[in-house]
Amino acid sequence: MKLYSTNNKTYEVSFQEAVFNSLPQDKGLYMPVEIPRLPDDFIENLHQFSLPEIAFRVADNLLQGIIPSGDLKAIIDDAINFPAPVVKLTEDQYVLELFHGPSLAFKDFGARFMSRVMAYFLREGEKELNVLVATSGDTGGAVALGFLGVPNTLVTILYPKGKVSPIQELQLTTNGQNIRAIEIDGTFDDCQALVKQAFVDAELNEKFRLTSANSINISRLIPQTFYYFNAVAQLQREGKKDVVFSVPSGNFGNIGAGLLARKMGLPVKQFIAATNANDTVPTFLNGGIYQPKPSVATISNAMDVGNPSNWARIMDLFQEDQSAITKLVSGYSFNDEQTKDAIAEVYHLYDYVVCPHTAIAYLALNAWQKQHPQQENTGVFLATAHPCKFPDVFSDEIAADIEIPEQVLELEEKPKQADALGTDYASFKAYLLAEEGTSV
Ligand SMILES: N[C@@H](CCOP(=O)(O)O)C(=O)O
């Protein structure tokens, strides 16, 4: 498997280089030179396979033997050891639950796979790996748990002060060991800009072996394709087809992975990019210009991204053809009031609690289905996080119905440990150079 930079297709690197370098120096993103199609008989018979079996076939198809079968199977069995069920709400609406991993968000798929792949490639005696990650809420917790205790690895998580939920903050800041957190007095986009600048900083690259655990890293995206295949597998068992995925979107890695899955042959009729008020992409998809802007805070905070990293990958996947993108990807955005109303609606109609991000995907699916009444479809909206991570968003009636998992109750006992910084790059760089953290 070779990868090129979206800014220079003649610049090719190996998978291992892309995993460890994360971001090409030309500030593009790595994309596979080849995205091989899976055999038709595998796609038609997905229903015969379990999630780990599907994950192995999909990963092996992309990696093309870079990780030998036995090792790849072991990585997948260890990383993807929790379910991703599709739950039926109505004949044409299903919810794909992606929050059954340890951090209770879909990010566990990417973070757990990535940490194991990095550990696999890391050779004994090599320079310590310095993982930088920016989070608007869910990535940080998943990456912290994915990398906790991984030898010779130090993880630095940047999060926007006051803009993540209290439980998300505990997930980021209570780990200790090789995980440290920095509270940035700014937005998620500021955090993301700081880490991206660090990746192209010659002095830092000289001193450290820097890598990213955000979805700019291709090893985060590959495992996120698994659950799209697995969702179609479950729907095949119910005789359902013409699948439309509605995806809560912030940095656009999730929907990017879905599009990658389609390119590998997964039959998907339509994708829906569902955002909150941070509507850079829906504006573009609905005929406006693509104009990244500073993110605004919403109750679906993990999607508070004004300059989505993976949009460049999606444009590249469609060879920059805007009309091809808008045919396959529809965009909708919703405000906080609409989000709260959707949470109440889903609860009262289906006795089911959705987190605010999931509520937006539900709204977007409804909007799309209403606009396309003639089109046969099975709508699936992605539930990206467990509702217990956002207790402040729910009415007392709904909150009382949310089961709090053990790992969340345990978090409340632990003290927060985070350093504080502003948004200026010089301070961040000085912080990194001071080498305060320790790997294990
Ligand atoms: N939604 C994210 C923002 C970072 O996105 P990523 O997919 O690039 O890691 C979060 O929850 O932190």
The ligand as an ORCA input file, in Angstrom:
! r2SCAN-3c Opt
* xyz 0 1
  N     -14.960     15.474     16.792
  C     -13.638     15.407     17.240
  C     -12.740     16.469     16.721
  C     -11.458     15.851     16.269
  O     -11.740     15.039     15.180
  P     -10.862     13.850     14.657
  O     -11.841     12.864     14.158
  O     -10.007     14.419     13.621
  O     -10.054     13.315     15.789
  C     -13.510     15.176     18.737
  O     -14.440     14.641     19.330
  O     -12.510     15.499     19.329
*
